[in-house]
Amino acid sequence: MVIFGTGRNLIDSDASPSTPTIESFYGVWDNSSYSAAGTGVSITDSTVINNTASTTLPSTLVQQTVVSSVTDSGVVYNASSMNNVVYSTGSGTKRGWYLDLILSTNERALASPSLFDGNRVLLPSIVPKSGASSANESCTASSSAETSYFYILDMFTGKRTSGDLFDIATATSTPPNIIAMVGDGGSLIQDQLSPNIYAVPPCPPGQKCDMTEFKVNALKGRRVSWRKKQ
């Protein structure tokens, strides 16, 4: 599987474009076969995902969507869908999934996804702050704060995680798998002595930060710890 997100923030107009575009996360099954062909390598794929310049998404990718939202202790959580993605080697098989980033205008992926737990991946997105001078460097404060989102998805299907990922007091029938953090400096911290991961919202220097723990199950397929053989 190839997991990636789209978006950029390289020039002034990227922060708040006149016509915002919808960026997305993708999970694509690389079903290519490789063979030697003279002095080179031949790459073939019997079920090409898209071989035209069309911007229309092919039917071989299953769409996942954001389906619910809940606010707990001032933090906004969201849950995404659990649409099935059926893979096979026959013609017309599904080749992956995608999820549009629509929680906020100008949301985009600027950081690489990372393994989270077993088949799950952590995908960060961001809405860059905007509002300062676009002509020159400026000390004028931005009128729009930065917002970070962290998604936990199954890498093969794009489905949300099963079970509760966050400890929240607010009752919800759909366990959330996305957390939002508003303000500059929101980040993730991983405990070096355990698989625990924490979302740390922005907080003023010298003040205690209220961290949100991601619940991590047994890390299937990943080494939790090691020791040197004598």
C-alpha positions in Angstrom: 0.0 0.0 0.0 1.1 3.5 -0.8 -0.3 6.1 1.7 -0.1 9.8 1.0 -1.9 13.1 1.3 -2.1 16.1 -1.0 -1.5 19.9 -0.4 1.2 22.4 -0.3 2.2 25.7 1.5 5.1 27.1 -0.5 4.0 30.5 -1.7 1.9 33.3 -0.1 -1.3 32.5 -1.9 -1.2 28.9 -0.7 -2.2 30.0 2.8 -5.6 31.4 1.7 -6.1 30.9 -2.0 -8.9 32.8 -3.8 -10.4 29.5 -4.9 -9.8 26.8 -2.2 -9.3 23.3 -3.5 -10.2 20.1 -1.6 -7.1 18.0 -0.7 -7.3 14.4 0.2 -5.6 11.4 1.9 -5.1 8.3 -0.3 -4.3 4.6 0.2 -3.4 3.0 -3.1 -2.7 -0.7 -3.7 0.4 -1.0 -5.8 -0.4 -4.1 -7.9 2.4 -3.6 -10.4 4.6 -6.5 -11.7 8.2 -6.0 -12.7 10.2 -8.0 -15.2 13.6 -7.6 -16.9 13.3 -6.2 -20.4 16.7 -6.1 -22.2 18.8 -3.6 -20.2 15.8 -2.1 -18.4 12.9 -3.1 -16.3 9.3 -3.5 -17.6 6.5 -2.4 -15.2 3.0 -3.6 -15.9 -0.3 -3.2 -14.2 -3.4 -5.0 -15.4 -5.8 -2.7 -13.6 -4.5 0.8 -14.0 -6.1 3.3 -11.6 -6.1 6.2 -14.0 -4.2 6.6 -17.2 -5.7 9.8 -18.5 -5.4 13.5 -17.6 -8.9 13.5 -16.1 -9.3 14.9 -12.6 -12.3 12.7 -12.0 -11.6 10.0 -9.4 -11.9 6.5 -10.8 -14.4 4.0 -9.4 -11.6 1.7 -8.3 -11.0 4.0 -5.2 -13.6 3.8 -2.4 -14.5 7.1 -0.7 -14.4 7.4 3.1 -16.1 10.4 4.6 -16.4 12.3 7.9 -19.7 11.2 9.5 -19.9 12.7 12.9 -18.5 15.2 15.4 -18.4 15.6 19.2 -16.9 18.2 21.5 -15.5 17.1 24.8 -13.8 19.4 27.3 -13.4 22.0 24.6 -11.7 19.6 22.2 -13.4 18.7 18.9 -13.3 15.1 17.8 -14.6 13.6 14.5 -15.4 10.1 13.3 -15.0 8.9 9.7 -16.9 6.2 7.8 -16.3 2.4 7.6 -17.0 1.7 3.9 -15.7 -1.7 2.7 -12.9 -2.0 0.3 -12.8 -5.4 -1.4 -9.5 -6.3 -3.1 -9.1 -9.1 -5.6 -6.9 -10.0 -8.6 -9.8 -9.8 -11.1 -10.7 -7.0 -13.5 -12.5 -4.1 -11.9 -11.1 -4.8 -8.5 -10.8 -2.0 -6.0 -7.4 -0.4 -5.8 -7.7 1.6 -2.6 -9.5 4.4 -0.8 -9.5 8.2 -0.3 -10.8 10.7 2.2 -11.4 14.3 1.4 -10.0 16.9 3.9 -13.1 19.0 4.5 -13.1 19.6 8.2 -11.9 23.2 7.5 -11.4 25.4 4.5 -7.8 25.2 3.2 -7.1 21.9 5.1 -4.2 20.1 3.5 -1.6 17.4 4.2 1.9 18.8 4.7 3.5 16.0 6.8 4.2 12.4 6.0 1.9 9.7 7.5 3.4 7.3 10.0 2.6 3.8 11.3 0.5 4.0 14.5 -0.5 0.5 15.6 -0.7 -2.7 13.6 -2.5 -1.9 10.3 -3.4 1.6 11.4 -1.7 4.8 10.3 -1.6 8.3 11.7 -2.2 11.0 9.1 -1.7 14.7 10.1 -3.3 17.6 8.3 -3.1 21.3 8.9 -4.9 24.6 8.1 -2.1 27.2 8.0 -2.6 30.5 9.8 -3.3 33.4 7.5 -4.1 37.1 7.5 -0.6 38.7 7.9 1.0 40.8 5.1 1.5 38.7 2.0 3.7 41.3 0.3 6.6 41.3 2.7 7.7 39.7 6.0 5.6 41.2 8.7 5.3 41.3 12.5 1.5 41.7 12.2 -0.3 38.9 13.9 -2.2 36.5 11.8 -6.0 37.0 11.9 -6.5 33.2 11.5 -5.0 30.7 13.9 -3.3 27.5 12.8 -5.4 24.3 13.2 -3.9 20.8 13.2 -5.9 17.5 12.7 -4.7 14.0 13.4 -6.5 11.1 11.7 -6.1 7.4 12.7 -7.2 5.2 9.8 -6.8 1.6 8.6 -4.1 1.7 6.0 -5.7 -0.9 3.7 -9.3 0.4 3.8 -9.2 3.9 5.2 -11.8 2.9 7.8 -11.8 4.5 11.2 -10.4 2.4 14.0 -12.7 0.0 15.9 -13.3 0.6 19.5 -12.6 3.7 21.6 -9.4 5.6 20.6 -9.8 8.5 23.0 -11.0 8.7 26.6 -13.9 11.2 26.4 -16.7 11.8 28.8 -19.3 12.8 26.2 -21.4 9.8 25.1 -21.3 9.0 21.4 -22.5 6.1 19.4 -19.7 6.5 16.8 -16.2 6.4 18.5 -14.1 9.3 17.0 -10.8 8.7 15.3 -9.9 12.3 14.5 -8.7 15.0 16.9 -8.5 18.8 16.2 -6.1 21.2 17.9 -6.4 24.9 17.4 -3.5 27.3 17.7 0.3 27.3 16.9 2.3 24.5 18.3 -0.1 21.5 18.5 1.9 18.3 18.2 2.2 14.6 19.0 4.5 13.1 21.5 5.4 9.4 21.7 6.6 8.0 25.0 10.1 6.5 24.4 9.6 3.8 27.0 6.1 2.6 25.8 4.0 2.7 22.7 1.8 5.5 24.2 1.1 8.5 22.0 -0.2 11.9 23.2 -1.8 14.8 21.4 -0.5 18.0 23.0 -2.5 21.2 22.3 -0.8 24.6 22.2 -0.4 26.2 25.6 1.5 29.2 27.0 5.1 28.8 28.1 5.4 27.8 31.7 1.9 26.3 31.9 0.9 22.7 32.2 -0.4 21.2 29.0 -3.5 19.0 29.0 -2.5 16.0 26.9 -4.9 13.6 25.2 -3.7 10.0 25.0 -4.3 7.8 22.0 -5.2 4.3 23.0 -2.8 1.9 21.5 -3.6 -1.8 21.2 -1.1 -4.6 21.0 1.3 -3.6 18.3 0.8 -6.3 15.7 3.8 -6.7 13.4 5.9 -4.1 15.2 8.6 -4.6 17.7 7.6 -3.1 21.1 11.0 -3.4 22.7 14.3 -5.2 22.5 17.2 -6.3 24.5 20.8 -7.2 23.7 21.7 -10.9 23.7 24.6 -11.6 25.9 
